Amino acid sequence: MGNESIITVEGMTARYGNMLVLDQLSFEVERGEIFVILGGSGCGKSTLLKHMIGLYKPAAGDIRIGEASVVHAQGTERDELIRRFGVMYQSGALFGSMTLLENICLPLEEFTTLGKEARELIARMKLSLVGLADYANFMPSAISGGMKKRAAIARAMALDPEILFLDEPSAGLDPITADELDELIIRLSRTLKITFVIVTHELPSIYKIADRVIMLDAHTKKIIAEGNPVELRDHSDNKWVRNFFNRKAGEDHE
């Protein structure tokens, strides 16, 4: 890692009405790393991700990509900021009435002035990057769950983003397919120098892909661990953190 921060979260607090979900979170994501957000059920992993991509505004604090604030950017600045990242939602969120090629062309239609031929060429290149070059004209209903996740990653890469946010990419996949997806994430990270921010609770994936993790805690609403997952598993002074990485029930947490 080059130790250059591409994302900075400072004092971020999240609420749903009067309910506190996340309390004063501060951390940085380095350019080019695979950064994983993890924790037990109900700890706010997906909530944090949605704040980082600007879907929700925090009750307090700031989130920056480079020097631009996700919280405060408006107009042209916000449009430019949104183009710097791509998002893969948990279900893939492909449009079922469109082919994979048409799905991947959508961001290019919305955010560029490219003609149809150029858009389709780029879309085919993205499908090739995720191993789906031969499936451009398939409908989402005709492909497997793992292929849908790959297609969703291809669509997230349509505008050549610096950052990819992935929400539970391995959810619902069998172990072999999940491992293949992990290999794809590693390859894209290393060859294209994309920064990944990934929400997951799948331990095999965490150990395989994560350069660094933060662990959220549903009880304190804070970050209770940060670092390399193997180091945290073996050396954390927090018993619940060690139990999480060793898949043991904790005494004070469920």
C-alpha positions, 0 to 999 in steps of 0.5 A: 500500500502507498499509505495515501488516503483516498477515503476519510471518515471523520466523526461520523454518527448515524441515526434512524430517527432517535435511534443511534446506529453508529457513533463517532466513527473515524477511519481512513481507506488507503488508495489501492487496498481491499478494505473490509467492513465487518461485524455481527448482525445489526452492527450497522455495516450496510448503514455505514456503506450507504453513508459512504456512497452518499445515499444517507446523510450522517447526523454528524461528521464528514466523509471525503473522497480525496478532498471532496465531501460526500456529505456536502458536495452539490451540483456538478461537484457531486456529479463528478464525485459520484463518477469516482466510485461504483457500487455493487448491491447485495442482490446484484440489482440487475434490471431483469428486462435487459440483457447483461450488455444493456445493463452495463451500458446504462451508466454510460448512457446516463453519464457520458455522451458516447454513441451506442457503438462505443458504449457497447464496446466498453460494456463488452470490455467490462464483461470480459474483465469479469469472465462473462464475455460470452454472456453479453446477450443473456438475460439475468434470469438465465445466469447463475447467482455468481454470474449475476454478481460478476455482471453487477461488478462489471456494471459498477466498473462501467465508468472506470471508477477509482473505488468499488463498494461491494455489499455482501458480494459472497452472500448466497453463493456456494463456497466454490463460487464465492472463492472464484469471486474473491479471486476476481476481486483480488485480480481487479485490485492488483491489475487495475489498482482499484480501491475496494470497500467491502461489507461482508461477514464471510470469514474465508473471504475476509482472510483471503482478500482483506488488506485491512478491516474495521469491526463494528460493534452493535452494543457500543455503536463504535469501531472496536477493532482495526487492522489485518484480520489474521493479526486481530484473530491471533493478537487482539486484546478484545476477547469478542474480536478474537471469538468473532474471527475464531467463530466462537460465541462470546460471553458478552455478545451474541 
